[in-house]
Amino acid sequence: HFSTFALFTVPIAPEPKPTQSSGGGGGGGGGGGGPSVSPEPPISYEEKGSLMTDSNGIMARSVVISATDGVGSLFVPSGVKALDANGNPLSEISIRPLASDKMPAVPAGAVFMFAGYVYEAGPEGATFDPAITLTFDIPEDVWNTLDLNGRQLVVKWYNKQTGQWEDVPTTV
């Protein structure tokens, strides 16, 4: 079983007007001593990848799983708790492109429009704490064909229980 994620465009919402500004907070923090140690680079897989987790599901090493189209990828950093639908340590995850005619339909009258990329990620029901990163690395030639005039890109997840496309926090 898989979860479905897709890239859509939505109208850009007007900027909220600031109401009242309140005082700022402090900052700070000194640096620690000792030598700087670079973390190990993530292990890379295509379409399906093994996760190195301990008995509590904590990732020992970062992993990147790339879809075969080279656009979609999942990044699971070390230290993340990765569990399957039953709460057991997760052993592998996958991401693969889905043909647009196989994706759940966009409801009639929706303000969002499909932007050309849809993926199945699995296993369904897997949880990550903190959240992992789904990336769409859109080729420049495709990016230049997107009609983003007055619109922005968002990622949505298809909730099979409700039959609705739901927003996923998105950064462009």
N, C-alpha and C positions, 0 to 999 in steps of 0.2 A: 504494500500500500504506500501511496505517495501523497505529498501535499503539493498543490499547484500554486506557483507564483508567476505573475506576469507584470510587464511594464506597460503603463498607461499614461496618457496625457490628461490633465484636468485644467479647467480655467484657473488662472492665477487669482487668488483672493486678494482683495484690497488690503494694504498695510494697515494694521490696527493703529489707531491714534493713541499716543501715550497719554495717560490720564495724569498721574502725579508721580513725581520722582521722589524716592526716599533716599536717605543717606547710604553711603557705601560701606563696605566691610573692610576688614584688614586683610593682610596677605602675609607673605613671608615664608620663611623656611630656609634654613641654611643647607648647604650641600654636605654630603657625607664624605668621608675620606675613603681611601682604599682604591685599588685599581678598578678600572671599568672593565666589565666582562660583557662581551656581545652575546646576546642570546643566539641559540642555534637557529639557522634558517628553517622555515617550515618544510615539512615533507610534502612533496607535490604528487598528486594523483590525477588521473583523467577519469571522469564519470563516477568512479566509486573508490573510496579510500578507507583504509583501516585507521582506527583511532587507538592511540596508546593511552589507555586509562588505567587508573589504579582500581582497587576494589570498591571505592566510593564513587567512581566515575570521573575523577579529576584527571584532566588531560596532562600528560607528562611532556608532550611535545606538540608544537603548533602544526597544523595540517591545512593545506589548500587543496580543494577538490575542484577541478575545472571541468565544465561541460565540454563535450566534443566539438562544439561550434566555436570555442575560444572566447565567447562573450560572457556567459554566466559562470560564476564561481562561488564557492563557499569557503570562508576562512574561519577555522576553529583555533583560537589561541591556546597556548599552554595555560593551565590553571582553571580553565572553564570546566564546570561540572556538566558532563554529557550523559544523559540517561535515556533509556528506551521508554516506550509507552507503559511498561510495567514497573518503571523505577529502577531497573537494573543498569549497570554500566553499559554504555553504547559501544559496540565494537566496530561499526562502520557506518558511513553515510554516503549518499550519492546525489548527483544532480545531472539531469539530462534534458536536452531540449525536447519540447513537445510540439508536434505539428499544430498550427493555429486552428485547424478544423477539428482538433481533438480537445481543445480547451473548453471549459465551461463558458456558456454564452454570457455576453455583456447584456444586462437587461435593457429592454426598449426604453428610451427616454433618459438613459443614464447620462450624466454630464461628463463621464470619463470615456476615453476612446483607446482601444488597443493600439500600442505603439510598436508591435512587431516581434516581441520576445516573450516566450512563455516557457517555463521549466517545471519539471517534476523533481521534488527533492524528497529524499526518504532516509530512514523509514518514517512513516506517518506516526505522529504521537511522540516523536523524540523531543526532549527538552534540553535547553542549554542555559546555564546560569553562570555568568551573565550571558546575554544574547550573543549569537555569532553574527558574522557579516556575510550578506549576499551581495555580490557585486555584478553589475552589468557593465562590461568594458566595451562600449559601442564603438565600432570602427569609424574613423573620421568621415569616410565617404557616406556611410549610412547616417551618421549624426547630421551631416549637412543636408540630408533630404527630409529630416523631421520638421514638420510644420509646428514650431513652438511659439508662434506669434500669439502672445496673450495666454499662453498655456505653459504648464510645467510638467515635468516627469514625476511620476509616483509609482511605487511598487505596491501591488495588492496581492493578497492571499485569498484563495477560494475556500470558504468555510463550507464543507459538505453538509454539516448539520443544519445550517441556516439557509444554504443555497445562495449565499451572498458573497460578493467580492468585498473584502475588508482591507482597510489601509494598513500598511506596514510603515514604520518610521523610515523616511527616505531622505537621503542627502544627495544632491546633484553636484 
